[in-house]
Amino acid sequence: MAKTRHHKHSIPASTQVNIHSLHGNDKNGEFSSSNNDPSAADVNISFGKDERKNLTPYEKLLYDSQHDARFKSEEKAGGLIGFYRIHKDIGLGNFSRVKLGVHLLAKEKVAIKILDKTKLDSKTQHLLLREITSMEKLYHPNIIRLYEVIETPNQIHIVT
């Protein structure tokens, strides 16, 4: 399951359920995450058909992400990460590629920078962590906003 790091400027604010923090590298040179918020436990919801129609769009999305086979299939195929549907490439670099993404609830377009962790040496991982930490602290109309960082076993997704 992907590890998610939400920020105070995430869209929408109601999606801020799981708060994880990147803490740098572990002994194996991989990024590690921890969840410091006891209220942010994974949510397992089970509803009947009649009860499901009374759910909020956010609750329906949470339910579908855990129970809908089509949702899980699209996620495995790389078409979804977190609450974002991934679309076409919009940029390419040495260590990453940038794709157009759309938030499933807010329908807001975002850029998703996808980094392959297996191609990052320890120096590059350290620089990436500094970049993320700096972006978290910045909020200005002329500076790109960091919405969240989603980490999977092989990739890091930076959503801006």
Backbone torsions as a table, in degrees:
resi	resn	phi	psi	omega
1	MET	NA	141.6	-178.6
2	ALA	-70.3	145.5	175.8
3	LYS	-98.5	134.3	-172.9
4	THR	-120.0	141.4	176.5
5	ARG	-123.5	107.3	-179.0
6	HIS	-91.4	153.4	-179.1
7	HIS	-122.7	162.5	-176.1
8	LYS	-61.8	-15.6	179.8
9	HIS	-105.4	15.4	-179.3
10	SER	-62.9	158.9	178.2
11	ILE	-116.9	139.1	-30.8
12	PRO	-74.0	166.2	-177.8
13	ALA	-60.0	-29.6	-178.5
14	SER	-67.2	-13.1	179.6
15	THR	-85.6	1.0	-177.4
16	GLN	-79.9	85.1	-178.9
17	VAL	-105.9	-54.2	-177.7
18	ASN	-101.9	121.7	179.9
19	ILE	-114.3	113.8	179.7
20	HIS	-121.6	153.5	179.0
21	SER	-123.5	130.6	172.2
22	LEU	-74.0	130.6	-179.1
23	HIS	-113.9	14.4	179.6
24	GLY	97.5	-142.2	-172.4
25	ASN	-105.4	145.4	170.6
26	ASP	-93.7	-171.6	-177.0
27	LYS	-59.9	-26.5	-177.7
28	ASN	-89.4	4.9	-179.7
29	GLY	78.9	15.5	179.9
30	GLU	-104.7	155.1	174.9
31	PHE	-69.3	145.3	176.4
32	SER	-125.2	153.7	179.9
33	SER	-131.5	153.9	173.9
34	SER	-140.8	155.6	-179.5
35	ASN	-111.2	111.0	-178.0
36	ASN	-95.0	0.9	-176.6
37	ASP	-108.7	105.5	-178.0
38	PRO	-63.3	-20.8	179.8
39	SER	-81.3	-4.9	-175.6
40	ALA	-100.2	35.0	179.8
41	ALA	-68.8	154.3	175.7
42	ASP	-57.8	139.8	-176.1
43	VAL	-105.4	123.3	173.8
44	ASN	-111.3	115.8	-175.3
45	ILE	-116.4	140.4	175.9
46	SER	-134.9	124.2	-177.4
47	PHE	-134.5	151.2	170.5
48	GLY	-80.8	171.8	-177.3
49	LYS	-60.7	-41.2	-178.9
50	ASP	-68.7	-38.1	-179.8
51	GLU	-70.2	-32.4	-176.2
52	ARG	-63.8	-32.9	-177.9
53	LYS	-67.7	-16.6	178.9
54	ASN	-91.4	-0.2	-178.8
55	LEU	-76.1	153.6	173.2
56	THR	-73.6	161.8	176.8
57	PRO	-55.9	-37.4	178.5
58	TYR	-64.1	-44.5	179.4
59	GLU	-65.0	-38.2	177.2
60	LYS	-63.9	-41.3	178.7
61	LEU	-63.9	-42.7	176.4
62	LEU	-60.3	-45.3	-179.9
63	TYR	-62.2	-48.4	-179.1
64	ASP	-61.7	-37.7	-179.1
65	SER	-63.9	-23.6	-178.8
66	GLN	-100.3	-23.3	-171.0
67	HIS	-123.7	-19.7	-175.0
68	ASP	-86.3	121.0	-177.8
69	ALA	-63.4	-36.3	179.1
70	ARG	-64.9	-40.7	178.9
71	PHE	-61.6	-48.1	-179.1
72	LYS	-65.2	-37.3	178.8
73	SER	-64.4	-44.0	179.0
74	GLU	-65.2	-36.9	178.0
75	GLU	-64.9	-44.7	179.2
76	LYS	-63.9	-35.3	-178.8
77	ALA	-76.7	-5.5	178.9
78	GLY	90.4	10.6	-179.8
79	GLY	-87.5	-10.4	178.7
80	LEU	-136.8	144.9	168.4
81	ILE	-145.2	124.0	-175.6
82	GLY	59.1	-129.5	178.0
83	PHE	-100.5	28.5	-176.5
84	TYR	-122.1	132.8	171.4
85	ARG	-90.3	130.4	-176.4
86	ILE	-95.3	131.7	-178.6
87	HIS	-115.5	-141.2	-170.9
88	LYS	-71.4	159.8	173.8
89	ASP	-68.5	139.4	174.3
90	ILE	-125.9	-1.8	177.5
91	GLY	-171.9	159.6	-178.4
92	LEU	-146.7	138.4	178.4
93	GLY	-136.0	-173.6	-178.9
94	ASN	-65.9	-41.0	-174.9
95	PHE	-110.5	-5.2	-172.5
96	SER	-151.5	170.1	169.5
97	ARG	-134.9	154.7	-179.6
98	VAL	-117.2	130.8	-179.4
99	LYS	-122.7	153.1	172.5
100	LEU	-74.9	134.5	176.4
101	GLY	-129.6	157.4	176.8
102	VAL	-131.7	127.6	178.0
103	HIS	-67.2	130.7	-173.5
104	LEU	-65.7	-29.2	179.8
105	LEU	-96.1	-50.2	-174.9
106	ALA	-79.7	-16.4	-178.2
107	LYS	61.2	19.7	178.9
108	GLU	-83.5	136.0	177.4
109	LYS	-78.1	139.5	179.4
110	VAL	-136.9	163.8	170.4
111	ALA	-102.0	134.1	179.3
112	ILE	-118.8	110.5	176.9
113	LYS	-86.2	120.4	-176.4
114	ILE	-110.2	117.4	-179.5
115	LEU	-109.6	136.4	176.6
116	ASP	-86.7	110.4	-176.7
117	LYS	-62.8	-26.8	-178.0
118	THR	-70.6	-17.8	180.0
119	LYS	-96.4	0.2	-176.3
120	LEU	-99.3	122.6	173.9
121	ASP	-81.1	175.8	-174.4
122	SER	-63.6	-35.6	178.9
123	LYS	-65.4	-44.3	179.7
124	THR	-65.7	-38.9	176.9
125	GLN	-62.1	-40.8	178.9
126	HIS	-64.1	-43.9	178.3
127	LEU	-63.5	-38.7	177.7
128	LEU	-63.3	-44.3	178.5
129	LEU	-61.2	-40.2	177.0
130	ARG	-64.1	-41.1	178.5
131	GLU	-61.2	-45.8	-179.9
132	ILE	-63.7	-45.3	179.9
133	THR	-61.1	-41.7	178.4
134	SER	-65.4	-43.6	-179.2
135	MET	-64.3	-32.8	178.7
136	GLU	-62.6	-34.5	-174.0
137	LYS	-83.2	-17.6	-174.1
138	LEU	-92.9	134.0	171.6
139	TYR	-146.4	108.4	-178.2
140	HIS	-155.0	143.7	-177.2
141	PRO	-59.8	-24.7	-178.3
142	ASN	-97.8	5.7	179.5
143	ILE	-119.5	134.3	-179.2
144	ILE	-59.1	138.6	-179.0
145	ARG	-90.6	142.9	172.7
146	LEU	-95.6	116.7	178.8
147	TYR	-84.2	-48.5	178.5
148	GLU	-167.3	164.9	175.4
149	VAL	-120.7	127.3	-179.8
150	ILE	-119.0	123.7	-177.4
151	GLU	-111.4	130.6	173.3
152	THR	-114.7	174.4	-178.5
153	PRO	-56.4	-33.9	-176.2
154	ASN	-113.9	-8.1	-174.1
155	GLN	-138.0	158.4	170.3
156	ILE	-122.5	129.0	179.5
157	HIS	-111.1	120.3	177.6
158	ILE	-106.4	114.6	-175.3
159	VAL	-99.9	118.6	179.4
160	THR	-127.5	NA	NA
